[in-house]
Amino acid sequence: MIIAILSGYQLVVSGVNVSVQATQISQYKLENRSNTWKFVTGINYETNGMYSNKDLQLLDKYPIGRQRDKVGRKIIKERLSDKTQLMKLFVKKSFIMWSCQDSALSWSGARQKVTEKNYQVLLAVQMLFYTLMICLSVVGVFRLLFQERQSGQLFMILMIGYFLVHLLIEIQTRYRFFIVPTLLLFSAIELNSILSRNNRKRGSISNEGEK
């Protein structure tokens, strides 16, 4: 399954690259041309691992290529040297990435269509739903991990890997949109488990009452 997914992904990317260059939409392929950029910003203590204009200006002094990557690796090495500061950064980044409000409602144009009071209500509902989804999905993952017959391993690897990767690379709350379908999957598994247990309890209570 993993091989099939990776192969399918590579096939789509290669096809798009050929199309982009054949139609001359862009002279560049869909690839990361600055290999160290995401890591340089991701372990920037001043910006809590988010976009840094200061870092961009520093790297922009060098053309994209080996020299720029060499400077980037030097910055990364310096920032990784302070392990205590790094651990504190990881905690801050995790809180921002997975707990702070995103810009979905703002992008939807809802603010221009409803009153400010209703907009704040929508924000509260959004955060309530997101919090519930996160809690259920985490419990769902642990439930599957401790089952004798494990299922959904690929999605567990995807979710845990996505969390770990963003400890090191640049974060923005919108970047978590990619993993939301997986979160919904695990939260649905846990919600189904809760409802099934409640139904069984009700069934056993009604059976005892009939006896």
N, C-alpha and C positions, 0 to 999 in steps of 0.2 A: 504493500500500500504506500509506504514512504517513497519507494523508488518510482511508483506510478505518479504520485503527486509531484515529486521533484522533476520528473521527466516532462510531465504536462506543463508545469510552470516554465521550464526552460524552453519548451517548444513554442509557447505563446510569446515569451520575451524575444526569442530569435525571430519569430514571424513579424512582430511589431518593429523590431530593429531594421529588418530588411525593408519593410514598408515605409518607415520613416525616412530612410536614406534613399530609397528608390524614388520617392516622391519629392525629395529634396526639402522636406519640412524642416529638417535639422541635419547638420553635418555630423552630429554626435549620436552615439548609440545611447540606449537607456541603461546607463551604468554609472557607478559612483566614480567620478573622475578625481575626487580628492579623498583618498582613502582614510586619512586621519581626522578629517573635519568633525565627524560625528562624535568621535572619542575625545577630541580636544575640548569641545563644548560640553560633552557629557560629564566630564570630571572637573568642570570649572566651579570652584567653591563660591565665587562671588555671585554667580547667576543661578546657583543651585542646579547646575546641569542643564540649564535651558539656553536658548540662543544668546550668543555673546557677540555684539558688534565689535568689541575690542579685539576678540580673537580673530574675527573675520578680517579686520584691518591689518592685523599682524601677519596673517597667512597670505593676504592679498599682495603683500610686498614681493612675493615669489610666484613665478609662473607655475601653473598646474603641472605636476610631474615629480621627479625624484627629489629635487631640492625642497619643494614645498612639503612633501611627505617627511623628509628628514627633519625639518624644523618642527613639524607636527609631532613626530615621535619624541623629539627632545622635550617638548612641552608636556606630553603625556607622561613621560618618565619622571619628570620633576613633580608632577601632581600626584602621581601614584606613590611617591616616596613617603608621604605623611599618612601612615595607615590609620591613625586615630581620626584625623580630619576626613579621611576617605570614608570611614564607617559612618560618621555623622552625616556626610553628604548622601550616602546610600539611603539612610533613614528619611532625610528631607525629600529626596527625589521620589521615594516610594509613596510618601504622603501626598506630594503634589500630583504625581502621575495618576494615582488610583483613588484619591479622595476629593480633590478640588473640582470645582464646577468647570464643565467644558463650554464650548461656544456654539453648541448645536442649535439652541433656540435663537441665538443671535443671528446665525447664518440663515435660519429659516425665514427671517423677516417678520417674526411674530411681534416684535416690539413695535413695529410700525402699524400693526393691524389691531392691536388690543390696547386697553388702558394700562398704565403703569402698575396699577394694583393687580389686574388680572395677569400681567406678565410675571409679577413676583410670585403669584399663586402657581403659575406654570413652572417656574423655576423650582419651587418647593416640591411640586409633584414629580418633576424630573429627577431631583436628587433623592426623593423618597424611593422611587422606582429603582434608581441605580443602586442605592444602598442595599435594598432588598435583594436585587439581582446578585450583587457582589457576595453578600452573606450566604445566600442559598448556594451559589456556585462553589464557594470555598468548602462548605460542608459537603456538597455533592462530590467534589474531588476527593476529599478524605474518605468519604463513604466507599467510593469505588476502589481506592487504594487498599483498603482493608478487607475487601471482599475476596473470597477464595477464588472465584472465577472473575478475573478482572476484564473489564471492557472499556472502550473509549481511551485506550492507552495513547493513541496517536494525538488525540485532542488534549490529553493531560500534558504530554511532552510539549505540545505547541503552547499551551497556556503558561506552564512553568518556565519554559525557555524564553517566552516573550517578556515575562517579568524579570528574569535574570539579565537578559540583554539590555534592558532599559536602565539597569543599574549603572551601566558603563557609557551608553551612548546618550546623545541629546534627547531631552524629553519635552513634550508639549501634551496637554491634556487631550488634544484631538488625535494623537497617535494611538490612543487606546481604542479608537473606533474599529480598528482592524480585528481586535480580539473579542469584541462584543458578541458576535454570533456564537463563539465558543462559550462565553460566559452565560449566554442565554440557554445554551444546550445543557450545561451542568446545573444551572438553577432550575431548569424544567425537570431534570432527573430528580433533584432533591424535593421539589414541590410535589411531583408525582408520588414520591416515596412517603411524604407526609400525609397526603390525601389517602393513599392506600392504607396506611396504618390507622387513620381515623375511621375509614370505612370498615376495617376489620374489627375495630373496637366496638363500633356501633352494631355490627352484625352479631358479635359475641354477647353484647348487652341485651339485644332484642331476643336472642335465642334463650338466654337465661330467664328473661321475663316470661317467655312462652312456657318454659318448663315450670 
